[in-house]
């Protein structure tokens, strides 16, 4: 570790607060009533219920989502026996990974005890506190004994990640590697360098998924483990075999797979050379692998190689497994983690590598191409789909194998719950997606060559949300689909509109010319624009009913896109202006904010019109609009132009929509707090916090939206949503994510269906 990186690591751990974890209350504690509920006397009710039925502890306490990360510090990473206290930063780091990737709370427990029986007694006594135990960095062979005894005594999952996490990822990598080279796991010869906890666990699990134990050559520091060796512990004895090979070099001849869990540099290039064709080499010693990939490739270019390092392809990283293994186990109240659950995790991880790469992975790793193959055998740790694949597979395996105490009745609902954790879409978008699947619309995506748009189209096809119509050059679209490992097929999954040779070109440019001929557009410009302006092409397709809805704006200026929409599609009857509204789904509330993009300084009449259109959009989500007209002034305290404007807008709204729950003008804190509002203006007609915030200017709306979005951190944004258009169209922004495009796609399908229903 160089000095600069070391200093950065120390600063990271020290500032702004020492350490990496903290305890955050999940309940309010703001008054005497809260205190009486949280502690005495109210807490006694929860205690009584648990006395009556201990299983209810998962309902009334955090136990069902709480894991202990336990160590005695005898085998910490590559640092060795550094002791329990010095191992604490590692255990805190493990807790961060549990929380980040699976939403699981963790207490790190560092125990200064080397006697394995005493260690077992201490950990077993913690069972009332935790829903699961993750053993970490306990040296072999004691770790085998400790885990075995704890599994016998405890009725909650006990998982030694150094053994089983490594084994699960290794098994997935080997299964996929064998698939790449076309070999059967039951027929291959495997040589394992190392016979510690992780190595034995890997071999055991590989045997469970089909490896022939008789084809395994295990090698430790004394050489090949064979039947003539005396003093073998039971774990090594399982892999003793009749063989004349005594060294790693001798064992490697004809090997299909090398599994390294030993020490750096033990595998020499001359040992790799006599391996079988298309060998698989997993050299996982840290920080230096048993052989560097470039050295192995120099003598065997046909080799497929993985390591434990992030700077080489195919990193075998336990974070791919343990958070999601525990997520599935905790969610069904599993009493243990058994072989069936581990095999389910192996298969789920292996299958995910075959899927197209995630946008999040691309952003995190900055690679253009990561498709299943020799350099992409297993998913990346930041792939958000890991929890969606592994946790349900583990939960189902626990149920099927009889170790689940709280079986999941509706697996689809469970997957949706996990999806909401990943994408923070919450309950609000669930009915939208359900409705979109019933009536998927033909939606034109104007920037069809954009990677994000193509990923969103793939999701729309997979989930049945829409029939995508992509505008783009065929060769570019095809290249992008292949580059990012997508499964889209033109004609079968989507319609491709080639701007250079679409058969409807003449029909569209002639109509566009008729629309614009008195607005300075001549025939040649009309022809040229219908080749080059993808938003214009999309709008014309909607105008001519070749598409039912449109999404644009992933590049370019909002105003330019809006100009094409205004010229070609126009506004709804009776609507004077367009407006833009953004939605923010935050952990504690959902907010709609407008006008974020269209009208710089709207008049009172425009504010009123936008409020009515926005309220209609809010109702589309099944919510009752509660409107706050915002200003620096509160209920007449100031007479500045914006304050007067918002008061005038309120008068108009009270006349135009007397049933609408609207109040103003008011400051932002009053809009979100009924208590503040009641103090400032007791006769307020708005009950509870507002969910539709109408700003006096575009500056105020746009600044507020972006500040809240960024400060909230884990919120989800939907939109911007275009209000007032005659047809279902929305203009996104260049920062739109795949998930935002998918959400707007679902909204458009619902909007199309609702318009069709009204027309009947």
N, C-alpha and C positions, 0 to 999 in steps of 0.2 A: 504494500500500500504506500503510494507516494505521499509526501508530507502535505501537499496541497489538498488531496482528497481526504486525508486523515483529519486535517483541520476543519474541512467542510462537514465531515461526519460528526465531529465533536460539537460544532456549532449547531447542527441540526438537532442533536439530542439535548442540548442545553437551553436553546431559545425557541419560542418566547417563554415557555414553561419547561422545567426539567422533565425529561421522559417523553413517552409517546402516547400514553393513555390517561383517561380520567373517567370519573363516574359522573354521569349526568342524570338528574331525576327525570322520570317520565310523567310525573303528576304535578299539577300546580300546587303551590304552597304559598298562597298570597293572603290568607286571612285565617281567622280563628276556626272557621268551619273546616277548611282544608286541613289544618293542624289536627283537629279532632278526628278526622277521617284517616289521615295518614298514620297517626300514632294513637295514643290512648284517648278515648275509649274505643274508637272505631276499628282499630287494628284487631281487636279481640274477635270480631265477627269472622275475619279471614282465618284466624287461628282455630276457631271452633270448627269451621268447615274442613280444615285440613286434618284435625283430630278425627272428625267423623269419617272422612275419606281422604287418605293421603294422596290419592291421584289428583285431587283438586289443587295441589300445590302449583301445578303448571298453569292454573287459571288465575290464582290469586297472588303469585309471586313471580319473580324473574327466572326461577330455576329452569323452566323449560327452554329458555334461550340462553343459558349461561354455561360456559365451558371453562374448566380449569386447565391451564397450560402448566404442567408440573415438571420440574427438573430437580436434580441434585447437583447439576453442573459438572458431571464427571466426563462428559464427552461433547463439549460445546463446539459445534461447527468444526472448523479446522484448528481450533485453539486448544483442544484437549481438556484435561481435568483442571479447569480454572476455578472451580468452586461455585456454590449456589449463588452468592451475591454477584460475582462478576458475570454470571450468566443471565442476570436479570434483563439487560438491554435486549438480548435475543428473545426472551420470553415476551417482553412487551411488544417487540416487533411482530411476533407470532400473533399476538392479540389484535394488532392493527390489521393484519391480513384477514383474520376471521371476520372482523367488523366490516372492513372495506368490501370484501368479496362476497360475503354471505349474510351480513347483518347480524352476526352472532356476537353477543357480549362475552367478554373474557376477563377473568381474574388470573393474573400470573402468580404461581405459587412456587417459590424457591425454597427447597427444603435442605437444610444442612445435615444430611444423614447418608452414610455410606453403607450401613448394614441393610441388606435387601429386605429382611423380614420386618425390621422396624420401619423402613420406608413404605412397605406394603400396609402396615398398620396405620401409619399416619394418613396415607392417601385414602384408604378405605373409609376412615372416619369422616372424610369430607363429603360422603355421598348425599347427606341431606341438603347440602348447599348447591350442588351442581347437577346439570342435566347430562353432562358428559365429561370425560377425562381425556386430555391429550397429553400423553407422555412425551417428553422431549429431552434429547441430549443426555440420556442415561447410558453408560457404557455397557458393552457386551462382556460376558454373557449375562450379567445381572439383569439387563433389560428384559430378556426372555422370561426370566423367573418372575420379575416384578409384574410384568403384564399378565402372565399366566395366572398368578395368584389373585390379582385384582379382578380378572375376568371371572374367576370362580366365586369371588366374594361379593362383587358389586352387581347391582341390577340396572346399571346404566352403561352406555357405551364407553369402552376403554380402548384407546387407539394409540399405538406407538408409531408416530408419523415417520420417524427415521426408518422403521422397518416397512410398514405397510403402505405409507404414502409413496415412498420410493418404488415399492414393488408394483403398485397400481400403474404409475406412470410408465415404468419400465415395460410392463407387460403390454400396455397399449402401444408403445413405440415399437416393440418387437413384432407384435401382430401386424401392425401397419407396414413395417419394413418388409416382412415376409410377403405381405400382399403385393407390395411394389415389385419384388423380384420373383414372385410366382412360386413360392415354396410353402409346403405344408408344415405347420408347427410340429406335428407328430413325427416328422421324418428328419428334422434337422439335428445336427450336432452342435451343442452349446458348451463353450468353455467359460467358466466364471472365475475371474481373478479376485479373490477375497472371499472370506467365509465368516464375516461378522454378521451383526443383526440384520442389516439391510440386505446383504447378499443372500442369506438363507431365506429371508422373507420373499425376495424376488424369485428365487428358485421354487419355493413352495407354491407361489401364486401362478407362476408359469406352468408348473405341473398341473395345477387346477384348470388352466385354460387349454391344456392339450399337449404340453411338452412331455416327451417320453423321459422319465427319470433315468432310464438306462442309457440315454444319449447325453447325459450331463457329466462334464468333467469339472469338478470344483478344485481350485488351487488356492492354498493359503501360503503363509510365509515359509512353510516347511516343504512346499511342493504339492504335487497332486494328492488329493485325499483318496486313498485306496484301501482295500480291505485289509491289507497287511499292516496298516498304521495302528499303533497302540495309543491308548489314552484319548481317543476322540470323544468329545462331548456329544450328547444325543443329537443335537441339531446338525453337526457335521457328519455324524455317522450315517444319517439318512442318505447322504450323497457319496458315501464311500463306494468304490466299484473295483471290479477286477480289471486291471489294465497294467501294461508294462510301462506306460508313460509315467515319468516321475517329475518332469519339469514343465513349466508353462510352455516353453518352446516345443516340446514333444507333443503336448496336448493340442496345440494349435493346428497341427497338420490336418487339413481337410475340414476344419471347423466352419460351420455356416454362420455362427453367431459368437461374438466375443462380448461378454458382460463384465465390465470392470468396476469394482467397488473396493479398490485396494489403495494403491499409492501412485503418485505421478511417475511416469517414465518407465514403468515395469514392462510395458509391451513394446518391443523393439520392431522396427520396420521389417527386419528379416523374419520375425515371427508371423507378421501379417501376410507376407508374400505367399506362403503355402496354403493359405485358407482356401475354402471352396469358392466357386464362382459367385460373384455378386455378394460378398460377405457383408454382414451387418456388424458394426463395431459400436458399442455403447461404452465409452470410456468416461466414467463419471466421478473419478477421484477429483477432489477439490483442494486447493485452487488449480492444481495442475493435473490434467487428465493422464491416464495410463499411456496414451500416445496422442500427440497433437494431430488434429485432422489433416493438416497439410503434409505431415510426415507419412501418415497412412495412405493418403491419396497418391503420394509420390511413387509408391510401390504397387498400389492397387487402386487404379483410377475407378474401378467398378464398385468400390466399397461405398456403403451407406453408413454415415457416421453421425453419432450423437454424443453430447457431453453434458456435464452439469453446468456449463458456462453459458452466459447470455450473449457472448460475442461470437458464438458459432451457431450454425443451424441445429435444430433438433435438441434444444435444451431440455433435459429431464429435470423438471422443477416441481417439487411437491405442492406448490401453491395451486397447481392445476387440480388438486385432489382434495386435500383435507378440509377446506372450508365447506365444500359442497357435500362431501361425505357426511360431515356432522349436520349440515342443514337438513338433509334427507332423514338422517337418523333421529334428530331432535323432533322433527315435525310429526313423526309417527310414534314418538315415545318409545323408541327401540331400547330393549334391555341389553343389547350387545351389538357389536359390529361383526358379522359373521362372514364366512367365505362367499356366500351368495351375494351379499351386498358389495363386497370388494370386486367380484367378477362383473357385477352390473356396472360398477364405476369404470372398470377397464373397457368394457364394450362401449359405454357412452362416450368416453374420451376418444376412443379409436374412431368411432363413427363421426364425431364432430370434425375431425381433421379432414374428412371428405367433403364437408360443406364448403360453400364459398366463404372467402375470408370476410371478417367483420370490418366495418368502417372504423370501429374503435381500435382494432388491431392495427389497421393501416396507419391511423393517426399516431398510435403509441410507438410503432416500430419504424415508420417512415420508409417502408419497402413498397415498391410498385407491384411486385408479384409474390404471392405466397399461396400457391395452389398445392394440393396433395401430391406428393412425390418424394423423391430421395432426400430433398432438403426441407420437407415439411411433413413430418410423420405425425406430429402431435400438435394440438392447438397451442396458442400463446396464452400466457397467464392473464392478459387483459381482455381476453375474449369474453364479452358479457353473456354469451350463450352457454358458458360452462355450467352455471347454476341451473339454467333451464333444462339442460340435458342430464346432468349427473344427479342432482337432488331428487327428481322424480324417479329416476331409475333405482337409486338406492332405497328410497322410501317404498317403492313397489316390491323390491326384493326383500325388504324387511317384513312387509306384510305377507308376501307369499311364503316366506320361510318361518312364519309364526313367531317372530320376536317383536312385533309392533303392539304396543298397548293402546295406542290411539290411531287405529287405521283411518286412512283418508277415504271418505266415501265418494268424493267427486274429484277424480284426478285432473280433469280438465280445469276445474275451478282452482285447484292447487297450482297448476302450471300458470294460470292467469295471475294468481297471487304473486308468484315468483317473477313473472314478467313485469308486474307493477313495481316490484322492488328494484329491478334492473333499470327500467325506463322511467320510473316515477310518474307513470301515467295515472295512477290511482283509479278510484272508482268512476271518475268523471268520464273517462274515455271508453270504459267498458261497454256501455250500451251503444255508443257510437259505432264501435267496431262490430258489435253483434248485428246492428241494423245494416251496416255496409255489406256484410257478408250475405245478407238476404237478397240485396238488390245491387250488386256491383255495377257501377256505371262505366261507360266508355270515356275515359279521361285522357286528354292529350297533355303530354309533358313536353313543354316547348324546348327545354334544354336536354334533349335525349342523349347527347354524347357525354354528359356530366356523370362522373363516377357515382356521386350521391344519388342522382336521379335513377340511374340503373339499379343501384342497390335497393332503392325504395320500390322500384318497379318489380324487382324480384320478390320483395316482401309482399307487395300487393297481390302478385300472382300466387305465391305460396299460401297466403291467408285468405284468398278469395275476396279481396276488398274492391278490386276494380279490374277492368280490361285496359291495360296501358296502351296508349298510342304515342309512340316515341318519334319525335322529329330529329333527324340526324342523318349524316352520311353513312350508308351501309357499312363501308369498310372501317370507319372509325368506331361505330357502334359495336361491330363484331370484334374489333381489336380490344376494345374496352371490356367487353363481356369475357373474352378469353383471358385478358390480363388479370382480372380480378376474380377469376374462378367462378363466375356466375353460371347459372344453368338456363338462362333465358334463350328461347329459340324464336326467331322471327316467324310470324304466321301461327305457330302453335301457342305461344304465350303472349305475344303482343303484336300490334300492327306497327310497321315501320313506315314513316313518311319521309321519303327522300326529297329534300328541297330542290335537288337538281333535276329530278325526272318524275315527279308525281303526275299521274294521269289526270288529276283534277286541276292542274296548274292553270289551264286556260279559263276554266270556269271561275276560279278564285280571283285571278288577276283582273278579269273583266268586271266582276262585281266590285272589286276593290276600286277600280278606276271609276266606276259609276258613283261610288260613295264619295270619292275624294277629288273628282275632276274639277269641282269649283272651290277646292281648298289648296290649289297650287300643285297638284300631282298630275303629271301628264302620263301618257300611255307607257313610255319607256321607264319612267320611275315606278309605275305600278307593276310592270313586269319584273323590274329589278328587285323591288321591295319584297315581292312574293317569292323570290328565290333566297333572299338574304335575311329577312327579319323573321326569326322563328316565332316570336310572340305574335306577330301579325299573322303568320301562317296558322298558328294554333287558334287564334281568335276567329279567323275565317272558317276554319273547320267546324268550330262550334256554331257559327252563324248559319252554316249550310247543313247543320245537323249530322255532319260526319263524326262529330264527337258531342258528348253531352256536357262536358265540363273541361276546365283547363287549369293547369298549374304552370306558372312561369316565375322568373325573378331570381333564379339561383346565380345568375350573373347579370351585370348591368344595373342601371339606375331605375328606381321605383317609378319615377315620373315618366320615363321613356316607355316602360311597359304599360303604364296606365293610359298614356296617350293613344296607343294602339287599341286598347280595350274600349276607350271612350269613342273612338272613331268608328269601330266596327261593330261592337256589341251594344254599347250605349248603356243608359241607366234604366232602372225599373220605372214603369209609368208612375208619374206623380212625385218622383224623387228628383231633387234639384242638383244634388252633388254626390260625388263619391266620398267615402271615408275609409279609414283603416283602423282596425282594432286588434290588439294583441291579448292573448290569454296567458296567464302565469299560473301553473299548478304548483303551489308551494306545499311543504309538509303540513302546514296548519290551516291553509285557506286557499281558495282559488280567486284570482282577480282578473277582471277584464279592464283594459285601459285603452282609451281613445282620445283624440285622433292622433295616431302615432306617425303617420307618413304622408298625408295628403294635403290638408288645409292648414296653412301656416298660422293664420289668425282668423278663425271662423267667427262669423257673426252670431248673434243670439239665435237667429232663425236656423243657422247651420248647426249650432250646438244642439238645439232641440231636435232637429231632424236626425242627426247622428245618434242621439240618445235613443230615439224610437227604433231606429234600425239595429242598434247595438242590443237593445233589450230583446228584440225579436231573435237575434242570434244567441243570446244567453239562454233563452227558453229552449232552443234547439238541444241544449245539453241537459234538459230536464230540470233546470234551476229557475227559481223565481228571481227576476232581476231586482236588486236593491241598489238604487242609483244615488251616488253622491256627486254633486256638481262642485268641483274643487276650485279653490282660489286661495290667495294669501289672506283674504278677508273671511270673517266668520259671521254670517247672519247679519250683514249690514254694518259691520264695524268700520268698513272703508268704502269710499266712493270712487275708487280708481276705475278706469275703463273696463278692465277685465272683471272686476267685482260686479259692476253694474251689468255687464253683459251676461254673467252667469245668473244674476237675479232675474233678468229679463227672460232668459231661457227657462227658468223655473216657472215663471208665469205662463209662458207658452205651453209648457208640458202639462201644467195643471189643467189647462183648457183642452188640449188635444188628447191627453191620455189621463183622465182623472183617476183611473184605477192603478196607475203606475206608482210604485213606491219610490218616491224621489224626494230628495231634500238638498238644500243648498242656500246660498253658497257657503262653503265651509273649508276649513283647513284639512290636510291629509290625516292627521291623527284623529280628529273628530270623526272622519269618515269610517275609520276602522275600529273605533272604540265607542260603544254606546255610552259607557260611563263618562267619557270626556264630553261627548255630545250632550248628554243630559245636564252636565254641569254648565256648559256654555249656553245651551239653548233648550231649556226643559220641555217646551211644547213640541219638540221635533216629531215629525210623522214617520221617520225612518226607524224601523225596529231592528236591532242587531247590527252587526258590521255590514258595511256596503260591500257588494261584490263587483259593481260596475262603476269605475272611476272615470268620470268625464272631465277632461282637462281644458283649461281656457285657451291654450295654444298648442300647436304641434311641438314647439320646443319643450313645454312642460310635460307633455305626454311621452315624447320620445326619451327625454332625459330620465323621467321617472321609471319608465319601463326598463331601460337598460341598467339603471342603478339597482333596482330591485332584483332584476334577473341575476346580476353579477353578485350582489351582496348575499342573496339567498343561497347561492352555490348549488344546492342539490334540487332546485326547482326545475320544472319542465315548462318550456314555452311552446305555444301553439300559435301559428300565424306568422306574419300579420294576415288577418282575414279582411278581404275587401268587402265593404258594405255598399249597397246601392246599385250593383251591376244588374243588368237585365237577365243575365245567365249566370250559372254557377262558375265563377272564376276567382282565383286568388293569386296574388303577387307575393312571393316569398322574398327572402333577402339573400345576398351572397354568403352569409354565415349560416344559412339553414343546414341543419344536420339531416341525416337519413331519417331519423325518427320523426323529426318535424315534418318532413315531406310525407312520410307515411300517415301521420296523424291528419294532415290536411287532405290527403287522398281519401281517407275514410269519411271525413266531414263532407267532402264533395259528393261522394256516392249517396250519403244520407240526404243531402240537400236536393240532389236530382230526384230521388225517390219521393221526397216530400212535395216537390213541385209537380211531379206527375200525379200524385194523389189528389192535390188541390184541383188539377185540371180535369179530373174525371167527373 
